[in-house]
Amino acid sequence: MILPQATPGVFTAGVFTFTACWTEFLIAVTLNSADAYRTIPVGMALFGDQYDVLYGTIFAAATVSVLPIALLVLVFRKAVVSGLTSGAVKG
């Protein structure tokens, strides 16, 4: 009885948690020293060097890193919106 009503809120919290983990920078740059375990934001931060910034490569990586989250939200937008508004309805 509780789970069907809580499903949109749980799903919305899951989407927000996935987004936070996907874009996490500080822990990933601090704890991961191997190249194989870097996250996308850490890799994007290390694209440039001291005298050169590769804007085209950074923008392409940013676009690719945003696509999974955008697709996830677009596919499940009805559940996300109902999860965000379920606590705002009185009654």
C-alpha positions as CSV (number, residue, x, y, z in Angstrom):
1,M,0.0,0.0,0.0
2,I,2.8,2.4,0.7
3,L,5.2,1.4,-2.1
4,P,2.9,2.3,-5.0
5,Q,2.5,5.8,-3.6
6,A,6.2,6.2,-2.8
7,T,7.4,4.9,-6.1
8,P,7.6,8.3,-7.9
9,G,9.4,9.9,-5.0
10,V,11.9,7.0,-4.7
11,F,12.5,7.1,-8.5
12,T,13.1,10.9,-8.4
13,A,15.5,10.5,-5.5
14,G,17.3,7.8,-7.5
15,V,17.6,10.0,-10.6
16,F,19.0,12.8,-8.4
17,T,21.4,10.4,-6.7
18,F,22.6,9.1,-10.1
19,T,23.1,12.7,-11.3
20,A,25.1,13.5,-8.2
21,C,27.3,10.5,-8.6
22,W,27.8,11.0,-12.3
23,T,29.0,14.5,-11.9
24,E,31.0,14.0,-8.7
25,F,34.5,15.6,-8.8
26,L,36.2,16.1,-5.5
27,I,36.2,12.5,-4.2
28,A,37.0,11.1,-7.7
29,V,40.0,13.4,-8.1
30,T,41.2,12.8,-4.6
31,L,40.9,9.0,-4.3
32,N,41.4,7.7,-7.8
33,S,45.0,7.9,-9.0
34,A,44.7,5.4,-11.9
35,D,43.6,6.6,-15.3
36,A,41.2,3.7,-15.7
37,Y,39.0,4.8,-12.8
38,R,38.6,8.5,-13.5
39,T,35.1,9.9,-13.9
40,I,34.1,12.1,-16.8
41,P,34.5,15.4,-14.9
42,V,38.0,14.5,-13.7
43,G,38.9,13.5,-17.3
44,M,37.6,16.8,-18.6
45,A,39.5,18.8,-16.1
46,L,42.7,17.1,-17.2
47,F,42.2,17.6,-21.0
48,G,44.2,20.9,-21.1
49,D,47.7,21.6,-20.1
50,Q,49.5,24.6,-18.6
51,Y,49.4,26.8,-21.8
52,D,46.6,25.3,-23.9
53,V,42.9,24.7,-23.3
54,L,41.2,22.4,-25.7
55,Y,37.7,23.9,-25.7
56,G,36.4,21.8,-28.6
57,T,37.3,18.6,-26.8
58,I,36.0,19.8,-23.5
59,F,32.7,20.8,-25.0
60,A,32.4,17.5,-26.8
61,A,33.0,15.6,-23.6
62,A,30.5,17.8,-21.8
63,T,27.9,17.0,-24.4
64,V,28.6,13.3,-24.2
65,S,28.5,13.3,-20.4
66,V,25.1,15.1,-20.3
67,L,23.4,12.8,-22.8
68,P,22.8,9.8,-20.5
69,I,21.2,12.0,-17.8
70,A,19.1,13.9,-20.3
71,L,17.9,10.7,-21.9
72,L,17.1,9.2,-18.4
73,V,15.0,12.2,-17.4
74,L,13.3,12.5,-20.8
75,V,12.3,8.9,-20.8
76,F,11.0,9.0,-17.2
77,R,9.9,12.6,-17.0
78,K,6.3,11.7,-16.0
79,A,7.6,9.8,-13.0
80,V,10.1,12.5,-12.1
81,V,7.4,15.3,-12.3
82,S,4.9,13.2,-10.3
83,G,7.6,12.5,-7.7
84,L,8.5,16.2,-7.3
85,T,4.8,17.3,-7.0
86,S,3.4,14.4,-4.9
87,G,4.3,16.1,-1.7
88,A,2.8,19.4,-2.8
89,V,-0.7,18.1,-3.2
90,K,-2.9,18.6,-0.2
91,G,-5.5,16.0,0.5
